[in-house]
Structure formats: structure tokens, C-alpha cells
Amino acid sequence: MAKTLEELRELYGNDRGAVFHDPRLKAVADAQFGEGGRRAWPFAGVSTLLDAPYRPDIAQALVAGGRTDEIDVALIGVPMDLGVTNRAGARRGPKAVREIERIGPWNRVLGVAPLQALRFADLGDVPMRSRYDLTSCHEDIEAFYDRVVGAGLLPLSVGGDHSISRPVIAALARRHGSVGMVHIDAHADTSGVYEGAKFHHGGSFRQAVLEGA
């Protein structure tokens, strides 16, 4: 119901900075702020994806063939851009995203704070044997995601150039069958062989489709 200016002044004019009138938002804030109403400093501490707990030990256990019942969602960095045809630099993506200060966890459109309803952790970056060999990097990415997906975890990834998509999709398809995709890009990335290379960043989705993923 619309309120007059006087009513708005009466309701909100003397509020302190941390007063929440929406009970849903208050519940989110209560989970974010510690005792004394202070939030962790965004410029201090260890930077992780979405401020998640950093759990490289879970990644190590998965690589060794183990499983985990501590989390449901695995946040993973894939710092590799050997597949680019033009400008390199996407390898720095995971580190850059980890350094970003987030404004907050609240999604105003959906009215939820999804990360408060999930068990998740930043597992670190995919371990890769070589920074120079595109083929071995793709093999390592696919093997790592086989372990993650095989353990029943949902991966959320930050790359990295688009060539990392094919090994990730391949691992998902082996576990769940053929998958769908929402692809937001300036290009379709369905190119064929380019300068003798099949698995570059411009052809990842062609290969995924042809492989039945």
C-alpha cells in the first residue's frame, strides 16, 4: 500500500544502517554478520570463489579415488588458455574472480540467498601436468571432473578459455547422459579443425555434440 511522505519519514527516518524491514533479508543478514553486527573485511583473509570455504583436501581425496559427504557443490578454477586463437589471458580468470569483492549473497529478483541453502566449497584449481601441452591439459581436466562428478558433486567452474568446456561436458555426460546447455557468447564455438587443431576454443561445442555429450 502506498504511504505518504510523512508515514515514510516516521517508519524509516531514524533507522540505523543495519535495520532490515524485510524478514527474508534480515535472515540473510543475520547469517552474514557476526557478533557485534560486523561482517568480515572484504580485503582481508583468503580469497575464494564466492567466499566459499577453501577445501583443497577434498580435491586431493577425490583425485585419490575417494568421496565426500561434506559438500554438494564443488567450486573449481580451470586456469588454462592454451586453446585460444587470438588473445591469451583467460588463464587468469579464476584468480581474478576469487579477488572480486562481492556485494552480497542476496538475489533480489528470486528473493533467495542460494549459497546459504547449499553445502559448497572452493576446491582450488584443476591440477594439470603441463602449462604448455593443450592435449594433456584437456586430459587432466576431464579426469578431474570424472572424479568430481563421479562423487555425486555438482561442479561450478571458472575458466579458462572455452576449450575447457568439452572435457567438462564429457565428464558430465558420462555420469548423467546427454546434457543441455545455455550458451551466452558472441560466437557459437562450433568451428571445425583450425590450423590443424581440433580442440581449440572455437570448436569445443561441435566436438561435444559429435561425441554425443
N, C-alpha and C positions, 0 to 999 in steps of 0.2 A: 504494500500500500504506500502511495506517495506521501511524503512528510513535508511539512513546512520547514522553512529555514530555521525558525525558532526551535522546532522539535529536533532538527538535526543538531543544532548547537547544544541543546540540552542533553542529547544522548551521547554525542561524541566530542564535544568541545574540550573536555578536560581529561580525555583519555591519556594514559601513559603509552609509550611506544610499543609495549608488548601486550596490549589488550586485544583479544580476539572475540568478535561477536558471532562468528560462525563456529558452531561447536565442532564441525568436522575439521576446520583449520586449526582450532585450538588443540585437538587431539594430535594433529601432526606436529604442531609447535612443541607440545609437551614432550614428544618423543625426540625432538631435535635438540632442545635446550637442556643443559644440565642443571645442577643445583645452583641457585642464585640467578637463574634466568640468563645464563651466558652460554653462547654457542662456541664450539671450538673455533679457534682462529683459522681463517682460510689460508693464511700464508705460512702456517706452521705445521709440523708433522710430516708424515709420509704421504705423498700424493698417490692416489689410486683412482681407478676408473669408478666414477660415481661415488667417490668417498667410501668405497666398499672395504671391508677387512682384507688385508693382504695375506694370502694363504698360498705361498709357493710350495708349502709342504703337501698340500692336496694335489698340486700338479705333479710333484715328484712321485707321490703314491700312485697316481693314475698311470704315469709312464712306466712304473714298475709292475703294472697289471692289477693294481688294487682298485678299490671302490671307496666311496664316501657316502655317509648318510647325514653329513653336516650341512650341505647346501643343495639347492635345486637348480640354481642358475650360476654358470661359470662365466665371468668376465675375462676376456682373453685379448692380449695385444698380439698383433702379427706384423712386426716391423720389417717388411720386405717389399722392395720395389724394383727388383731386377727385371720385371716384365714390362716396364714402361717403354713406349716407343718414342717418347719426346722428353718431358721434363721429369727428372727424378725429385725425390723429397718426401714421397708418401711414407717412406720408412720411418719418418719422424712422427707420424700420426699418433701412435699410441702414447708416446711420451708427451706430446702436446696436449692431448685430450686429458691425460692424467693431471696436467698442470693447471687446467682451466678451473677457475673458481665458479662453483655452481651457485646460482641464486637461491635455489631451494628445491625440495622434492615434491612440491605440491603441483598437481596438474589441475588447473582451474577449469578447463573445459570438461574433463571427465569427473572432476570432484573427488579425485583419489590421490593417494601417495603410494604408488605401486611398490616402491622399494621397501616400504615398511611392511608390506604383506608378503615379501619374498625372503627366502634364505639364499644369500648370494655372497660371492667373494671374488676378488681380483686374484686370479691365479698367476699373474705375471705374463710374460711373453712366451710364445711358442719356441721351444728350443730347436735351433737349426744348426746343422753341422758346418755350413759354409755360407759366407756372405757373398760369394762370387758365383755359385752354381745354381741357376734357376731351377733346374730339374730336381736337384737334391732338396732344395727348399720346399718345393711343392710336395715331394715325398714325405718330408718331415712334418709339414703342416697336416697332410692327410692322415698320417699315422697318429699324430697327437689328437686330432679331432675324433678319430676312431675310438681312442681311449675315453675321451670326454663324453661322447655321445653313447658309447657302449656302457658307460657307468650310469646312464639314465639322466644325465645332466643336460640342461638347455644352454647352449653356448650363445653368448652375446659378444661379438668380436669388433675390434677396431684395427683397421689396416693402415698402411699397406696398400699396394696397388690392386687393381681389380683382378689380376691373375690369381690372387689368393682365393677367389670365390669358388673356382672349380674344385679344388681339393676339399674345401669345407663342405660344399654341396654334396660331393661324392660320399663323404663320411655320413652326412645326414641321411642320404638316400639309402645307404646300406642298412641303416637302423630302422628308418621309418617308411621306406618306399619312396616313390617319386614325389618330389616336393614342389610346391608352388612358390612364387616369388613376387614381391613388389619391388620393381626396379626403377629408381629415380636417377636419371643420368642424362647427359647431353647426347649420348650415343647408346646404341643397342648392345654393343660389345659382342656381336655375333660374326666378327670377321673370320676369314679363313687363315691359311698359312701366310705369314708375313715375314719376308726376308729369311725364309727357311725355318721359322719358328711357329709352332702350332699353339703353344700355351702362353702367349703374351697377354697383356691386359685388355686387348681389344677383341679377344676371341673366347673368353672364358665361358660365356653362356652358350655359345654354339657347341662347345665341347661338352658342357654339362647335359644339354639336350640330346646330343648324339650318343652319349653314354647311357641315356635312359634315366638320368638323375632327376 
